[in-house]
Amino acid sequence: MPVFLERASHETNHPRMRPQRQGVEPLVRTAITVRTELDIAAIFVVLTVSRYCRLQ
């Protein structure tokens, strides 16, 4: 959510940006954010599973 608020304030600070750039850039940033969160989640799952396997 803070990413969304930061993105919104960033866009309002630059009203002279071209509309197409303004439309595409948030999508790219959102994709990068989702991708990063998925990578972090995957690493967390792998670490948890490996720890669980070691305990057995």
N, CA, C and O atoms as a Tripos MOL2 file, in Angstrom:
@<TRIPOS>MOLECULE
protein
  224   223    56     0     0
PROTEIN
NO_CHARGES

@<TRIPOS>ATOM
      1 N           0.8090   -1.2210    0.0000 N.3       1 MET1
      2 CA          0.0000    0.0000    0.0000 C.3       1 MET1
      3 C           0.8490    1.2800    0.0000 C.2       1 MET1
      4 O           0.5330    2.2130   -0.7390 O.2       1 MET1
      5 N           1.9320    1.3500    0.8200 N.am      2 PRO2
      6 CA          2.7620    2.5650    0.7670 C.3       2 PRO2
      7 C           3.3380    2.8090   -0.6230 C.2       2 PRO2
      8 O           3.5570    3.9530   -1.0190 O.2       2 PRO2
      9 N           3.5840    1.7220   -1.3620 N.am      3 VAL3
     10 CA          4.1000    1.8860   -2.7200 C.3       3 VAL3
     11 C           3.0800    2.6280   -3.5630 C.2       3 VAL3
     12 O           3.4370    3.5060   -4.3490 O.2       3 VAL3
     13 N           1.7910    2.2740   -3.4010 N.am      4 PHE4
     14 CA          0.7420    2.9280   -4.1730 C.3       4 PHE4
     15 C           0.6620    4.4120   -3.8290 C.2       4 PHE4
     16 O           0.5440    5.2510   -4.7220 O.2       4 PHE4
     17 N           0.7270    4.7370   -2.5440 N.am      5 LEU5
     18 CA          0.6590    6.1450   -2.1310 C.3       5 LEU5
     19 C           1.8500    6.9230   -2.6660 C.2       5 LEU5
     20 O           1.7050    8.0560   -3.1250 O.2       5 LEU5
     21 N           3.0360    6.3070   -2.6040 N.am      6 GLU6
     22 CA          4.2330    6.9700   -3.1180 C.3       6 GLU6
     23 C           4.1040    7.1990   -4.6190 C.2       6 GLU6
     24 O           4.4850    8.2530   -5.1280 O.2       6 GLU6
     25 N           3.5630    6.2060   -5.3260 N.am      7 ARG7
     26 CA          3.4010    6.3230   -6.7690 C.3       7 ARG7
     27 C           2.4180    7.4500   -7.0960 C.2       7 ARG7
     28 O           2.6450    8.2350   -8.0170 O.2       7 ARG7
     29 N           1.3230    7.5200   -6.3300 N.am      8 ALA8
     30 CA          0.3170    8.5470   -6.6030 C.3       8 ALA8
     31 C           0.8940    9.9470   -6.3870 C.2       8 ALA8
     32 O           0.6810   10.8400   -7.2070 O.2       8 ALA8
     33 N           1.6200   10.1380   -5.2900 N.am      9 SER9
     34 CA          2.1970   11.4560   -5.0340 C.3       9 SER9
     35 C           3.2510   11.7930   -6.0830 C.2       9 SER9
     36 O           3.3950   12.9510   -6.4770 O.2       9 SER9
     37 N           3.9820   10.7820   -6.5330 N.am     10 HIS10
     38 CA          4.9970   11.0090   -7.5700 C.3      10 HIS10
     39 C           4.3420   11.4970   -8.8540 C.2      10 HIS10
     40 O           4.8570   12.3970   -9.5170 O.2      10 HIS10
     41 N           3.2070   10.9020   -9.2040 N.am     11 GLU11
     42 CA          2.5250   11.3010  -10.4370 C.3      11 GLU11
     43 C           1.9330   12.7030  -10.3180 C.2      11 GLU11
     44 O           1.9780   13.4730  -11.2780 O.2      11 GLU11
     45 N           1.3830   13.0430   -9.1630 N.am     12 THR12
     46 CA          0.7880   14.3720   -9.0100 C.3      12 THR12
     47 C           1.8730   15.4490   -8.9670 C.2      12 THR12
     48 O           1.6150   16.6040   -9.3080 O.2      12 THR12
     49 N           3.0780   15.0760   -8.5520 N.am     13 ASN13
     50 CA          4.1670   16.0560   -8.5220 C.3      13 ASN13
     51 C           4.6600   16.4020   -9.9220 C.2      13 ASN13
     52 O           5.2920   17.4410  -10.1120 O.2      13 ASN13
     53 N           4.3790   15.5430  -10.9130 N.am     14 HIS14
     54 CA          4.8470   15.7710  -12.2800 C.3      14 HIS14
     55 C           3.6670   15.7680  -13.2480 C.2      14 HIS14
     56 O           3.4870   14.8080  -13.9980 O.2      14 HIS14
     57 N           2.8570   16.8390  -13.2410 N.am     15 PRO15
     58 CA          1.6710   16.8660  -14.1110 C.3      15 PRO15
     59 C           2.0260   17.0000  -15.5880 C.2      15 PRO15
     60 O           1.1890   16.7260  -16.4490 O.2      15 PRO15
     61 N           3.2620   17.4200  -15.8970 N.am     16 ARG16
     62 CA          3.6400   17.6410  -17.2950 C.3      16 ARG16
     63 C           4.1080   16.3560  -17.9800 C.2      16 ARG16
     64 O           4.4840   16.3730  -19.1520 O.2      16 ARG16
     65 N           4.0810   15.2480  -17.2460 N.am     17 MET17
     66 CA          4.4840   13.9800  -17.8540 C.3      17 MET17
     67 C           3.5470   13.6120  -18.9920 C.2      17 MET17
     68 O           2.3580   13.9270  -18.9530 O.2      17 MET17
     69 N           4.0900   12.9390  -20.0150 N.am     18 ARG18
     70 CA          3.2540   12.5050  -21.1310 C.3      18 ARG18
     71 C           2.2560   11.4490  -20.6490 C.2      18 ARG18
     72 O           2.6160   10.5940  -19.8400 O.2      18 ARG18
     73 N           1.0060   11.4920  -21.1300 N.am     19 PRO19
     74 CA         -0.0280   10.5640  -20.6530 C.3      19 PRO19
     75 C           0.3540    9.1030  -20.8460 C.2      19 PRO19
     76 O           0.1070    8.2870  -19.9590 O.2      19 PRO19
     77 N           0.9530    8.7500  -21.9890 N.am     20 GLN20
     78 CA          1.2930    7.3380  -22.2170 C.3      20 GLN20
     79 C           2.3510    6.8720  -21.2290 C.2      20 GLN20
     80 O           2.2840    5.7540  -20.7180 O.2      20 GLN20
     81 N           3.3360    7.7410  -20.9620 N.am     21 ARG21
     82 CA          4.3510    7.3750  -19.9710 C.3      21 ARG21
     83 C           3.7090    7.2270  -18.5890 C.2      21 ARG21
     84 O           4.0480    6.3220  -17.8270 O.2      21 ARG21
     85 N           2.7850    8.1230  -18.2850 N.am     22 GLN22
     86 CA          2.1140    8.0710  -16.9900 C.3      22 GLN22
     87 C           1.2800    6.7920  -16.8620 C.2      22 GLN22
     88 O           1.1120    6.2640  -15.7630 O.2      22 GLN22
     89 N           0.7570    6.2970  -17.9940 N.am     23 GLY23
     90 CA         -0.0590    5.0900  -17.9370 C.3      23 GLY23
     91 C           0.7700    3.8230  -17.8540 C.2      23 GLY23
     92 O           0.3640    2.8520  -17.2160 O.2      23 GLY23
     93 N           1.9370    3.8290  -18.5010 N.am     24 VAL24
     94 CA          2.7270    2.5970  -18.5720 C.3      24 VAL24
     95 C           3.6150    2.4230  -17.3390 C.2      24 VAL24
     96 O           3.7650    1.3120  -16.8310 O.2      24 VAL24
     97 N           4.1860    3.4920  -16.8740 N.am     25 GLU25
     98 CA          5.1760    3.3870  -15.7960 C.3      25 GLU25
     99 C           4.6150    2.7610  -14.5140 C.2      25 GLU25
    100 O           5.2800    1.9070  -13.9280 O.2      25 GLU25
    101 N           3.4160    3.1500  -14.0540 N.am     26 PRO26
    102 CA          2.8790    2.5070  -12.8440 C.3      26 PRO26
    103 C           2.6890    1.0030  -13.0260 C.2      26 PRO26
    104 O           2.8980    0.2310  -12.0900 O.2      26 PRO26
    105 N           2.2910    0.5850  -14.2320 N.am     27 LEU27
    106 CA          2.1190   -0.8470  -14.4740 C.3      27 LEU27
    107 C           3.4540   -1.5670  -14.3560 C.2      27 LEU27
    108 O           3.5370   -2.6450  -13.7660 O.2      27 LEU27
    109 N           4.4930   -0.9700  -14.9170 N.am     28 VAL28
    110 CA          5.8200   -1.5860  -14.8430 C.3      28 VAL28
    111 C           6.2750   -1.6580  -13.3910 C.2      28 VAL28
    112 O           6.7820   -2.6860  -12.9420 O.2      28 VAL28
    113 N           6.0930   -0.5660  -12.6640 N.am     29 ARG29
    114 CA          6.5120   -0.5550  -11.2500 C.3      29 ARG29
    115 C           5.7280   -1.5750  -10.4440 C.2      29 ARG29
    116 O           6.2880   -2.2540   -9.5840 O.2      29 ARG29
    117 N           4.4230   -1.6860  -10.7230 N.am     30 THR30
    118 CA          3.6120   -2.6640  -10.0020 C.3      30 THR30
    119 C           4.0990   -4.0690  -10.2960 C.2      30 THR30
    120 O           4.1950   -4.8990   -9.3920 O.2      30 THR30
    121 N           4.4080   -4.3420  -11.5680 N.am     31 ALA31
    122 CA          4.9040   -5.6700  -11.9450 C.3      31 ALA31
    123 C           6.2120   -5.9770  -11.2220 C.2      31 ALA31
    124 O           6.4130   -7.0870  -10.7300 O.2      31 ALA31
    125 N           7.1060   -4.9760  -11.1620 N.am     32 ILE32
    126 CA          8.3900   -5.1810  -10.4820 C.3      32 ILE32
    127 C           8.1510   -5.4340   -8.9960 C.2      32 ILE32
    128 O           8.7900   -6.3030   -8.4030 O.2      32 ILE32
    129 N           7.2330   -4.6750   -8.3920 N.am     33 THR33
    130 CA          6.9510   -4.8500   -6.9650 C.3      33 THR33
    131 C           6.3930   -6.2390   -6.6920 C.2      33 THR33
    132 O           6.8210   -6.9110   -5.7540 O.2      33 THR33
    133 N           5.4280   -6.6720   -7.5190 N.am     34 VAL34
    134 CA          4.8310   -8.0020   -7.3340 C.3      34 VAL34
    135 C           5.8920   -9.0760   -7.5170 C.2      34 VAL34
    136 O           5.9560  -10.0400   -6.7550 O.2      34 VAL34
    137 N           6.7200   -8.8980   -8.5360 N.am     35 ARG35
    138 CA          7.7910   -9.8660   -8.8030 C.3      35 ARG35
    139 C           8.7280   -9.9640   -7.5990 C.2      35 ARG35
    140 O           9.1080  -11.0610   -7.1910 O.2      35 ARG35
    141 N           9.1010   -8.8110   -7.0320 N.am     36 THR36
    142 CA         10.0120   -8.8130   -5.8850 C.3      36 THR36
    143 C           9.3710   -9.5020   -4.6880 C.2      36 THR36
    144 O          10.0220  -10.2810   -3.9920 O.2      36 THR36
    145 N           8.0840   -9.2120   -4.4480 N.am     37 GLU37
    146 CA          7.3980   -9.8320   -3.3170 C.3      37 GLU37
    147 C           7.3040  -11.3430   -3.5020 C.2      37 GLU37
    148 O           7.4390  -12.1010   -2.5420 O.2      37 GLU37
    149 N           7.0710  -11.7780   -4.7450 N.am     38 LEU38
    150 CA          7.0120  -13.2180   -5.0070 C.3      38 LEU38
    151 C           8.3760  -13.8650   -4.7680 C.2      38 LEU38
    152 O           8.4570  -14.9570   -4.2050 O.2      38 LEU38
    153 N           9.4420  -13.1950   -5.1930 N.am     39 ASP39
    154 CA         10.7810  -13.7350   -4.9650 C.3      39 ASP39
    155 C          11.0650  -13.8600   -3.4650 C.2      39 ASP39
    156 O          11.5990  -14.8720   -3.0130 O.2      39 ASP39
    157 N          10.7070  -12.8300   -2.7020 N.am     40 ILE40
    158 CA         10.9350  -12.8620   -1.2540 C.3      40 ILE40
    159 C          10.1320  -13.9960   -0.6240 C.2      40 ILE40
    160 O          10.6330  -14.7190    0.2380 O.2      40 ILE40
    161 N           8.8770  -14.1460   -1.0630 N.am     41 ALA41
    162 CA          8.0320  -15.2180   -0.5250 C.3      41 ALA41
    163 C           8.6180  -16.5870   -0.8680 C.2      41 ALA41
    164 O           8.6200  -17.4870   -0.0290 O.2      41 ALA41
    165 N           9.1130  -16.7460   -2.0890 N.am     42 ALA42
    166 CA          9.6940  -18.0290   -2.4930 C.3      42 ALA42
    167 C          10.9150  -18.3570   -1.6460 C.2      42 ALA42
    168 O          11.0760  -19.4930   -1.2000 O.2      42 ALA42
    169 N          11.7720  -17.3720   -1.4220 N.am     43 ILE43
    170 CA         12.9620  -17.5890   -0.5890 C.3      43 ILE43
    171 C          12.5440  -17.9760    0.8280 C.2      43 ILE43
    172 O          13.1300  -18.8770    1.4280 O.2      43 ILE43
    173 N          11.5320  -17.2950    1.3590 N.am     44 PHE44
    174 CA         11.0550  -17.5910    2.7060 C.3      44 PHE44
    175 C          10.5390  -19.0230    2.7990 C.2      44 PHE44
    176 O          10.8160  -19.7330    3.7660 O.2      44 PHE44
    177 N           9.7800  -19.4400    1.7730 N.am     45 VAL45
    178 CA          9.2340  -20.8080    1.7680 C.3      45 VAL45
    179 C          10.3700  -21.8280    1.7130 C.2      45 VAL45
    180 O          10.3500  -22.8250    2.4350 O.2      45 VAL45
    181 N          11.3530  -21.5780    0.8590 N.am     46 VAL46
    182 CA         12.4700  -22.5210    0.7350 C.3      46 VAL46
    183 C          13.2180  -22.6420    2.0580 C.2      46 VAL46
    184 O          13.5620  -23.7430    2.4890 O.2      46 VAL46
    185 N          13.4670  -21.5000    2.6960 N.am     47 LEU47
    186 CA         14.1800  -21.5360    3.9760 C.3      47 LEU47
    187 C          13.3670  -22.2880    5.0300 C.2      47 LEU47
    188 O          13.9180  -23.0800    5.7940 O.2      47 LEU47
    189 N          12.0620  -22.0420    5.0680 N.am     48 THR48
    190 CA         11.2150  -22.7110    6.0530 C.3      48 THR48
    191 C          11.1950  -24.2140    5.8200 C.2      48 THR48
    192 O          11.3060  -24.9920    6.7670 O.2      48 THR48
    193 N          11.0550  -24.6260    4.5620 N.am     49 VAL49
    194 CA         10.9980  -26.0570    4.2510 C.3      49 VAL49
    195 C          12.3220  -26.7380    4.5750 C.2      49 VAL49
    196 O          12.3380  -27.8410    5.1210 O.2      49 VAL49
    197 N          13.4300  -26.0840    4.2400 N.am     50 SER50
    198 CA         14.7310  -26.6990    4.5110 C.3      50 SER50
    199 C          14.9560  -26.8170    6.0200 C.2      50 SER50
    200 O          15.5110  -27.8110    6.4880 O.2      50 SER50
    201 N          14.5330  -25.8220    6.7710 N.am     51 ARG51
    202 CA         14.6600  -25.8700    8.2210 C.3      51 ARG51
    203 C          13.7990  -26.9990    8.7840 C.2      51 ARG51
    204 O          14.2240  -27.7250    9.6830 O.2      51 ARG51
    205 N          12.5860  -27.1400    8.2490 N.am     52 TYR52
    206 CA         11.6720  -28.1840    8.7050 C.3      52 TYR52
    207 C          12.2520  -29.5660    8.4000 C.2      52 TYR52
    208 O          12.1410  -30.4870    9.2100 O.2      52 TYR52
    209 N          12.8640  -29.7010    7.2360 N.am     53 CYS53
    210 CA         13.4400  -30.9950    6.8630 C.3      53 CYS53
    211 C          14.6310  -31.3440    7.7630 C.2      53 CYS53
    212 O          14.8420  -32.5120    8.0880 O.2      53 CYS53
    213 N          15.3970  -30.3470    8.1600 N.am     54 ARG54
    214 CA         16.5460  -30.6090    9.0250 C.3      54 ARG54
    215 C          16.0910  -31.0610   10.4080 C.2      54 ARG54
    216 O          16.7610  -31.8680   11.0520 O.2      54 ARG54
    217 N          14.9520  -30.5400   10.8640 N.am     55 LEU55
    218 CA         14.4590  -30.9150   12.1870 C.3      55 LEU55
    219 C          13.9830  -32.3560   12.2130 C.2      55 LEU55
    220 O          14.0550  -33.0020   13.2580 O.2      55 LEU55
    221 N          13.5080  -32.8690   11.1190 N.am     56 GLN56
    222 CA         12.9760  -34.2380   11.0890 C.3      56 GLN56
    223 C          14.0700  -35.2820   11.2890 C.2      56 GLN56
    224 O          13.7870  -36.4800   11.2890 O.2      56 GLN56
@<TRIPOS>BOND
     1     1     2 1
     2     2     3 1
     3     3     4 2
     4     3     5 am
     5     5     6 1
     6     6     7 1
     7     7     8 2
     8     7     9 am
     9     9    10 1
    10    10    11 1
    11    11    12 2
    12    11    13 am
    13    13    14 1
    14    14    15 1
    15    15    16 2
    16    15    17 am
    17    17    18 1
    18    18    19 1
    19    19    20 2
    20    19    21 am
    21    21    22 1
    22    22    23 1
    23    23    24 2
    24    23    25 am
    25    25    26 1
    26    26    27 1
    27    27    28 2
    28    27    29 am
    29    29    30 1
    30    30    31 1
    31    31    32 2
    32    31    33 am
    33    33    34 1
    34    34    35 1
    35    35    36 2
    36    35    37 am
    37    37    38 1
    38    38    39 1
    39    39    40 2
    40    39    41 am
    41    41    42 1
    42    42    43 1
    43    43    44 2
    44    43    45 am
    45    45    46 1
    46    46    47 1
    47    47    48 2
    48    47    49 am
    49    49    50 1
    50    50    51 1
    51    51    52 2
    52    51    53 am
    53    53    54 1
    54    54    55 1
    55    55    56 2
    56    55    57 am
    57    57    58 1
    58    58    59 1
    59    59    60 2
    60    59    61 am
    61    61    62 1
    62    62    63 1
    63    63    64 2
    64    63    65 am
    65    65    66 1
    66    66    67 1
    67    67    68 2
    68    67    69 am
    69    69    70 1
    70    70    71 1
    71    71    72 2
    72    71    73 am
    73    73    74 1
    74    74    75 1
    75    75    76 2
    76    75    77 am
    77    77    78 1
    78    78    79 1
    79    79    80 2
    80    79    81 am
    81    81    82 1
    82    82    83 1
    83    83    84 2
    84    83    85 am
    85    85    86 1
    86    86    87 1
    87    87    88 2
    88    87    89 am
    89    89    90 1
    90    90    91 1
    91    91    92 2
    92    91    93 am
    93    93    94 1
    94    94    95 1
    95    95    96 2
    96    95    97 am
    97    97    98 1
    98    98    99 1
    99    99   100 2
   100    99   101 am
   101   101   102 1
   102   102   103 1
   103   103   104 2
   104   103   105 am
   105   105   106 1
   106   106   107 1
   107   107   108 2
   108   107   109 am
   109   109   110 1
   110   110   111 1
   111   111   112 2
   112   111   113 am
   113   113   114 1
   114   114   115 1
   115   115   116 2
   116   115   117 am
   117   117   118 1
   118   118   119 1
   119   119   120 2
   120   119   121 am
   121   121   122 1
   122   122   123 1
   123   123   124 2
   124   123   125 am
   125   125   126 1
   126   126   127 1
   127   127   128 2
   128   127   129 am
   129   129   130 1
   130   130   131 1
   131   131   132 2
   132   131   133 am
   133   133   134 1
   134   134   135 1
   135   135   136 2
   136   135   137 am
   137   137   138 1
   138   138   139 1
   139   139   140 2
   140   139   141 am
   141   141   142 1
   142   142   143 1
   143   143   144 2
   144   143   145 am
   145   145   146 1
   146   146   147 1
   147   147   148 2
   148   147   149 am
   149   149   150 1
   150   150   151 1
   151   151   152 2
   152   151   153 am
   153   153   154 1
   154   154   155 1
   155   155   156 2
   156   155   157 am
   157   157   158 1
   158   158   159 1
   159   159   160 2
   160   159   161 am
   161   161   162 1
   162   162   163 1
   163   163   164 2
   164   163   165 am
   165   165   166 1
   166   166   167 1
   167   167   168 2
   168   167   169 am
   169   169   170 1
   170   170   171 1
   171   171   172 2
   172   171   173 am
   173   173   174 1
   174   174   175 1
   175   175   176 2
   176   175   177 am
   177   177   178 1
   178   178   179 1
   179   179   180 2
   180   179   181 am
   181   181   182 1
   182   182   183 1
   183   183   184 2
   184   183   185 am
   185   185   186 1
   186   186   187 1
   187   187   188 2
   188   187   189 am
   189   189   190 1
   190   190   191 1
   191   191   192 2
   192   191   193 am
   193   193   194 1
   194   194   195 1
   195   195   196 2
   196   195   197 am
   197   197   198 1
   198   198   199 1
   199   199   200 2
   200   199   201 am
   201   201   202 1
   202   202   203 1
   203   203   204 2
   204   203   205 am
   205   205   206 1
   206   206   207 1
   207   207   208 2
   208   207   209 am
   209   209   210 1
   210   210   211 1
   211   211   212 2
   212   211   213 am
   213   213   214 1
   214   214   215 1
   215   215   216 2
   216   215   217 am
   217   217   218 1
   218   218   219 1
   219   219   220 2
   220   219   221 am
   221   221   222 1
   222   222   223 1
   223   223   224 2
@<TRIPOS>SUBSTRUCTURE
     1 MET1         2 RESIDUE 1 A MET
     2 PRO2         6 RESIDUE 1 A PRO
     3 VAL3        10 RESIDUE 1 A VAL
     4 PHE4        14 RESIDUE 1 A PHE
     5 LEU5        18 RESIDUE 1 A LEU
     6 GLU6        22 RESIDUE 1 A GLU
     7 ARG7        26 RESIDUE 1 A ARG
     8 ALA8        30 RESIDUE 1 A ALA
     9 SER9        34 RESIDUE 1 A SER
    10 HIS10       38 RESIDUE 1 A HIS
    11 GLU11       42 RESIDUE 1 A GLU
    12 THR12       46 RESIDUE 1 A THR
    13 ASN13       50 RESIDUE 1 A ASN
    14 HIS14       54 RESIDUE 1 A HIS
    15 PRO15       58 RESIDUE 1 A PRO
    16 ARG16       62 RESIDUE 1 A ARG
    17 MET17       66 RESIDUE 1 A MET
    18 ARG18       70 RESIDUE 1 A ARG
    19 PRO19       74 RESIDUE 1 A PRO
    20 GLN20       78 RESIDUE 1 A GLN
    21 ARG21       82 RESIDUE 1 A ARG
    22 GLN22       86 RESIDUE 1 A GLN
    23 GLY23       90 RESIDUE 1 A GLY
    24 VAL24       94 RESIDUE 1 A VAL
    25 GLU25       98 RESIDUE 1 A GLU
    26 PRO26      102 RESIDUE 1 A PRO
    27 LEU27      106 RESIDUE 1 A LEU
    28 VAL28      110 RESIDUE 1 A VAL
    29 ARG29      114 RESIDUE 1 A ARG
    30 THR30      118 RESIDUE 1 A THR
    31 ALA31      122 RESIDUE 1 A ALA
    32 ILE32      126 RESIDUE 1 A ILE
    33 THR33      130 RESIDUE 1 A THR
    34 VAL34      134 RESIDUE 1 A VAL
    35 ARG35      138 RESIDUE 1 A ARG
    36 THR36      142 RESIDUE 1 A THR
    37 GLU37      146 RESIDUE 1 A GLU
    38 LEU38      150 RESIDUE 1 A LEU
    39 ASP39      154 RESIDUE 1 A ASP
    40 ILE40      158 RESIDUE 1 A ILE
    41 ALA41      162 RESIDUE 1 A ALA
    42 ALA42      166 RESIDUE 1 A ALA
    43 ILE43      170 RESIDUE 1 A ILE
    44 PHE44      174 RESIDUE 1 A PHE
    45 VAL45      178 RESIDUE 1 A VAL
    46 VAL46      182 RESIDUE 1 A VAL
    47 LEU47      186 RESIDUE 1 A LEU
    48 THR48      190 RESIDUE 1 A THR
    49 VAL49      194 RESIDUE 1 A VAL
    50 SER50      198 RESIDUE 1 A SER
    51 ARG51      202 RESIDUE 1 A ARG
    52 TYR52      206 RESIDUE 1 A TYR
    53 CYS53      210 RESIDUE 1 A CYS
    54 ARG54      214 RESIDUE 1 A ARG
    55 LEU55      218 RESIDUE 1 A LEU
    56 GLN56      222 RESIDUE 1 A GLN
